[in-house]
């Protein structure tokens, strides 16, 4: 079901935030997230393998690290 996979943001203005990803499978996770911010956008890049991918270890999370602000 879409929305059960989360993005975990590291660094930048959104450090520590968890956001829902609108995907059905971790293989669909984008390499880059461009998020609206103030008068521009923030770019976070995928930074590693998905975590908690088992059935009983909590929601699956995909790590992203801050790259730049546009």
Buried (B, 14 or more C-beta within 10 A) or exposed (E): EEEEBBBBBBEBEBEEBEBEBEBEEBEEBBEEBEBEBEEEEBBBBBBEEBBEEEEEEEEBBBBBBBBEEE
